[in-house]
Amino acid sequence: MVEFAPFVMVVMIVAIIAYSRVQRAKYSAGTSARDDVEADQLRGEIRQLRDRIAVLERIVTDGDRNRGLALEREIEALRDEREGR
């Protein structure tokens, strides 16, 4: 039995390395699909946020002072309503 010990040890090391590579490949394949879905969702959210920012920039840079005052009153009314005044 002593004669086979080095051979068994080499076989075990090779088996462990092969198993770990298979598990790593499985894990990498599974996460890449989830990462792609998450990346697509984040891109969509960024697109929506950019659209919102564009609208806010138009509101802020709008040359109509009366509209700005009306908007300011609406915002204050919403704050008052939320605070229960």
N, C-alpha and C positions, 0 to 999 in steps of 0.2 A: 504494500500500500504506500510505502514511503516513496517508491519510485514514481508514482503517479502524481504526487503532490504538486510539483512544479507545473505539470501539464494541466491539472485541474485548476490551479490558480490562474494560469493564462487564459483558459477557457472562460472562467468566471469573470475576469476583467473584461474580456472581449464582449461577453454577454451583457454586462452592466453598461458598457459604453454604447453598444447597439441599442439597448432598451432606452437609454437616456436620449439618444439622438431621435429615436422614433417619437418619444413623448414630446420632445422639444418641437419637432416638425408638426405634430398634432396641435400643440398649443399655438404655434405661430399661425397655422392655417385657420384656426377657429377665431383668433382675435382679429385677424386682418379683416374678416367679413364684418365683425361688429364695429371695428374702427372706421370702416368705410361708411357704414350706416350713420354712425355718430358724426363723422365729418360732414356728410351731406346735410344732416340736421343743423349742425352749427353754421354751415354756409347759408342755409335758408334763414336762420335767425339773424345772421349778419346782414343779409340782403334786406330783411324787414327793418332792422335798425337803421340802415343807411337811408331807406325810404323815409322813415320817421324823421331822421335828422334833416333830410332835404326839406320836408314840410315845415319843420320848425325854423329852418333858415329862411324860408320864404316868408313865414309869419313875422319873424324878427326884422327882416330887411325890407318888409313891405313899406312903401312910401306913404300910404294912407294913414295919417295920424289918428283919424277918427276910428278907424278899424282897430288900431292898436289900443286905444282907450277902451273901446267896447270889449275887446279881448281881455284886457286887464280887469275890467269890472266882472266879467264872467268867471275869471279865475278866482277873484276875491269872493264871489258869491259861492263858488264851489268849496272854497276853504271854509267859509263861514258855515255852510251847510254840513260839512264834514265834522267841524268842531262843535256843532250844535248850538250856534249862536242865534 
